[in-house]
């Protein structure tokens, strides 16, 4: 099937940032990942097998290309919030899978031999690397992928498939290197050279299951965040004057702030019932309540 025809399937659903990456193996990426492992710069949330992270044919033996696309979620900065901006709407894992499945089934209706596997950030491959490789964005110093139209407020979805599509080339643009993200990072996780210690990132700390140190708890207290952190994105000049999302699932029935009294009064089961379709729910009520208690303690002083 013609590549442009496939891209039109995406644009018809409001997904206008699309590219195609090759199927590797990605030897350059493997070196980078191995260096991170050697230096202890991993969180334990990553796929531990570097072969699976760098060789798409271990996911699909007959893979010929990877279609990569950006799902914008930005709604603006006017909301008072204590959670990630990406958590405002419906869980992106569900939304991305639904939209990409629709597209893939449409392709399959026309190309019966079409085989595919859909992922967002729940697969072994490094989605940001695929976004870079496919040309839909470029790396910021904060390690986020920056797109021209939506800045870095995007989810990355990808489809490993058996179509021989023409590969796109990486974007030759670069981050402005203003270092605002480095300066304002509350966890001092960014080194200013496109490297970071993810275990210092406030976002990681709010999701960490293990006991928190006094210093880690202080960072959560000081920033009053219950789940996640957007500071490195909020201060980024690449995120000025960007377009807001048009994806209805990210615009409707939004939640911008978790209520302390509510979280304390409901059970784990009720938490899952109310918020099971939200991206912040995956760590469960226990972690959310822990963070609430940390922030609440500070507010009582």
Secondary structure, 3 states (H helix, E strand, C coil): CCHHHHHHHHHCCCCCCEEEECCCCCHHHHHHHHHHHHCCCCCCCCCCCHHHHHCHHHCCCCCCEEEEEEEECCCCCCCCCCECHHHCCCCHHHHHHHHHHHHHHHHHHHCCCCCEEEECCCCCCCHHHHHHHCCCCEECCCCCEEECCCECCEEEEEEEECCCCCCCCCCCCCCCCCCHHHHHCCCCCECCCCCECHHHCHHHHCCCCCCCCHHHHHHHHHHCCCECCCHHHHCCHHHCCCCCCCCHHHHCCCCCCCCHHHHHHCCHHHHHHHHCCCHHHHHHHHHHHHHHHHHHHHHHC
